[in-house]
Amino acid sequence: MRSTSTLHLDVRDEPGSGARVVLRGTLDVVSAPSLRAALAARAAGDPRPRAFEIDASGLERADHAGAAVLHELARGGAAPGVPARLLAVTPQLE
C-alpha cells in the first residue's frame, strides 16, 4: 500500500514573539516526526519564540500518531521553555 501522507506547515511569527503554526493535510505516523522536527528547529532558532499557537483547523485526517503528537505538544510544549497552545482542534483529535 502506498502512503499518501502529506502535511503542510505554515509557520509565521506573531506580534509578541510567538509563532503561529497552521497545519493542513494529514498528520499521521509518517508526518508526525516532521512536525516535531520543524517545531524543534524553530524553537532553537534566533529569535526563539516565546510560544507556539498551533492551528489544526486545516487537518483533513489524523491517526493515533498524529493525535499523540498534538497531545504531547499541548501538554509539554514544542521544546523546553516553549509552550504550545492548540487552536481549532476537532473532537476527533482531542
C-alpha positions in Angstrom: 0.0 0.0 0.0 1.3 3.4 -1.0 1.4 6.2 1.6 -0.4 9.4 0.7 0.6 11.2 3.8 1.1 14.9 3.2 1.4 17.6 5.9 1.8 21.2 5.1 3.1 23.6 7.8 3.0 27.4 7.6 4.9 29.0 10.5 4.5 32.7 11.0 5.9 35.0 13.6 3.3 36.8 15.6 3.5 40.0 17.5 4.8 39.5 21.0 7.4 36.9 19.9 5.1 34.0 19.4 4.8 31.8 16.4 1.6 30.6 14.7 1.7 27.2 13.1 -1.0 26.4 10.6 -1.4 22.7 9.8 -3.0 21.4 6.6 -3.4 17.9 5.3 -2.7 14.6 7.1 -1.0 14.2 10.4 -0.1 10.5 10.8 2.7 8.1 11.7 4.6 9.3 8.6 4.2 13.0 9.0 4.2 13.4 12.9 8.0 13.3 13.1 8.4 16.1 10.6 6.0 18.3 12.7 8.1 17.6 15.8 11.4 18.3 13.9 10.1 21.5 12.4 8.9 22.9 15.7 12.1 21.9 17.5 14.2 23.6 14.8 12.1 26.8 15.0 12.3 26.7 18.8 16.1 26.5 18.6 16.2 29.4 16.1 17.0 33.1 16.7 14.8 34.7 17.8 13.3 31.9 19.8 9.5 32.1 20.0 8.0 32.5 23.4 5.2 30.1 22.5 3.6 28.3 19.6 -0.1 28.6 18.6 -0.9 25.5 16.6 -4.0 25.9 14.3 -5.2 22.4 13.5 -8.3 23.5 11.6 -6.8 22.5 8.2 -6.1 18.9 9.2 -8.1 16.6 7.0 -7.1 13.5 8.8 -5.0 12.3 11.8 -4.3 8.8 13.0 -3.2 7.8 16.5 0.3 9.0 16.0 -0.9 12.4 14.8 -3.3 12.8 17.7 -0.5 11.7 20.1 1.9 14.4 18.8 -0.8 17.1 19.3 -1.4 15.9 22.8 2.3 15.9 23.6 2.6 19.5 22.2 -0.4 20.7 24.3 1.0 19.1 27.5 4.7 19.7 27.2 5.2 22.3 24.6 7.2 22.2 21.4 10.5 22.4 23.3 11.7 23.0 26.8 10.6 26.5 27.7 8.4 27.0 24.6 4.7 26.2 25.4 2.3 25.3 22.7 -1.5 26.0 22.6 -3.7 24.1 20.2 -6.4 26.0 18.3 -9.4 24.7 16.3 -8.9 21.1 17.3 -11.8 18.9 16.1 -13.4 16.5 18.6 -11.8 13.5 16.9 -8.3 14.9 17.8 -9.0 15.8 21.4 
